């Protein structure tokens, strides 16, 4: 393959991306299990635009749309305005959503082909088109950005410290 990812590299990249998303989506689920109760999930401290619940809904929609639907063909219709306006869902619902992502997203990623990784992403994410491989790396960074926000908000709102993440 010229100017792209060859089969061997593509399979390795797909496998490594699947492992990274599995690790970090499992960490999202672990963050949610660290909450003592429903209370702080929908609280926005002064100067903070999004609650933990909102961030979880946003991550779910983002990943279900870009990876589950667009790459895996899993039916999903994104409603971005709902991600940021819906509140009050029970913590068990958010935990279930995170657990579902932790199994679905790595499965889709692990099955990607060289052709899929080399394909140009249809949505212009930057000033120039990017490959799906580059877009997936961007999505992983996006997940971790919000995962860090969730961790700090959980610590602030529950007065708890860091959690011990399960080894994967």
C-alpha positions in Angstrom: 0.0 0.0 0.0 1.3 3.4 -1.0 0.4 6.5 1.1 -1.6 4.5 3.6 -1.7 1.8 6.2 -0.7 -1.7 4.9 -2.6 -4.8 6.0 -0.2 -5.9 8.8 0.0 -2.4 10.3 -3.7 -1.9 9.8 -4.6 -5.0 11.7 -2.2 -4.1 14.5 -3.6 -0.6 14.7 -7.2 -1.8 14.8 -6.3 -4.3 17.5 -4.4 -1.6 19.5 -7.2 0.9 19.2 -9.7 -1.7 20.3 -7.6 -2.4 23.4 -7.2 1.3 24.2 -10.9 2.0 23.9 -11.7 -1.1 25.9 -9.4 0.1 28.7 -10.7 3.6 28.8 -14.4 2.8 28.4 -13.9 0.3 31.3 -12.4 3.1 33.3 -15.5 5.2 32.5 -17.7 2.4 33.9 -15.4 2.3 37.0 -15.8 6.0 37.5 -19.5 5.6 37.5 -19.4 2.7 39.9 -17.3 4.9 42.3 -20.3 7.2 42.9 -22.0 6.6 46.2 -25.4 7.7 44.9 -27.3 9.6 42.3 -26.8 13.0 43.9 -23.8 14.5 42.2 -24.3 13.1 38.7 -26.2 16.1 37.4 -24.6 18.9 39.5 -22.6 21.6 37.7 -20.3 23.4 40.1 -19.9 27.1 39.4 -17.9 27.8 36.2 -18.5 24.3 34.9 -20.8 23.9 31.8 -21.5 20.2 31.9 -22.4 17.7 34.6 -20.9 14.2 34.8 -24.2 12.8 33.5 -24.1 15.1 30.5 -20.5 14.2 29.8 -21.4 10.5 29.9 -24.4 11.0 27.5 -22.1 13.1 25.2 -19.5 10.4 25.1 -22.0 7.7 24.5 -23.6 9.5 21.6 -20.3 10.4 20.0 -19.0 6.9 20.1 -22.2 5.2 19.1 -22.5 7.6 16.1 -18.9 7.7 14.8 -17.9 4.1 15.6 -21.0 2.0 16.3 -23.1 3.4 13.5 -20.7 4.8 10.9 -18.1 2.0 11.1 -20.1 -0.9 12.6 -23.4 -0.4 11.0 -25.2 -0.6 14.4 -28.4 1.4 14.2 -28.3 4.7 16.0 -29.6 8.2 15.4 -27.7 10.9 17.2 -29.6 13.8 18.8 -26.9 16.1 19.9 -29.2 18.6 21.6 -30.5 15.9 23.9 -27.0 14.9 25.0 -26.7 18.4 26.5 -30.2 18.9 27.7 -31.3 15.6 29.2 -30.9 15.3 33.0 -32.0 13.1 35.8 -31.2 9.7 34.4 -30.5 7.1 37.1 -26.9 6.2 37.8 -27.7 2.5 37.0 -28.8 3.6 33.5 -25.5 5.5 33.0 -23.5 2.6 34.3 -25.4 0.2 31.9 -24.6 2.6 29.0 -20.9 2.7 29.8 -20.8 -1.1 30.1 -22.5 -1.4 26.8 -19.9 0.9 25.1 -17.0 -1.0 26.8 -18.1 -4.1 24.9 -19.5 -2.8 21.6 -16.8 -0.2 20.6 -13.7 -2.5 20.9 -15.6 -5.2 19.0 -16.2 -2.8 16.1 -12.7 -1.4 16.1 -11.1 -4.8 16.3 -12.9 -5.9 13.1 -11.8 -2.9 11.0 -10.0 -3.6 7.7 -7.0 -1.9 6.1 -9.5 -0.3 3.6 -11.6 1.1 6.4 -8.6 2.6 8.2 -7.3 4.2 5.1 -10.6 5.6 3.9 -10.9 9.3 4.3 -13.3 10.4 7.0 -16.4 11.9 5.5 -16.8 14.7 8.1 -14.1 17.4 7.8 -12.6 17.4 11.3 -9.8 19.8 10.6 -8.7 22.1 7.8 -7.9 19.2 5.6 -9.4 15.7 5.2 -8.1 13.0 7.6 -8.0 9.2 7.3 -10.3 7.1 9.5 -7.2 5.9 11.4 -6.4 9.5 12.3 -10.0 10.3 13.2 -10.1 7.3 15.5 -7.0 8.5 17.3 -8.8 11.9 17.6 -11.9 10.1 19.1 -9.7 8.3 21.6 -8.2 11.7 22.7 -11.7 13.1 23.0 -12.8 10.2 25.2 -9.8 10.7 27.5 -10.3 14.5 27.7 -13.9 14.0 29.0 -12.8 11.0 31.1 -10.4 13.3 33.0 -13.2 15.9 33.4 -15.4 13.2 34.9 -12.7 12.0 37.3 -12.1 15.5 38.6 -15.8 16.3 38.9 -16.4 13.1 40.8 -13.5 13.9 43.2 -14.8 17.4 43.8 -18.5 16.5 44.1 -18.0 13.4 46.3 -14.9 14.6 48.3 -13.3 11.3 47.3 -9.9 10.6 46.0 -8.6 8.7 43.0 -10.0 5.2 42.3 -8.0 2.1 41.8 -8.7 1.1 38.2 -9.0 -2.6 37.5 -6.2 -3.9 35.5 -7.2 -5.0 32.0 
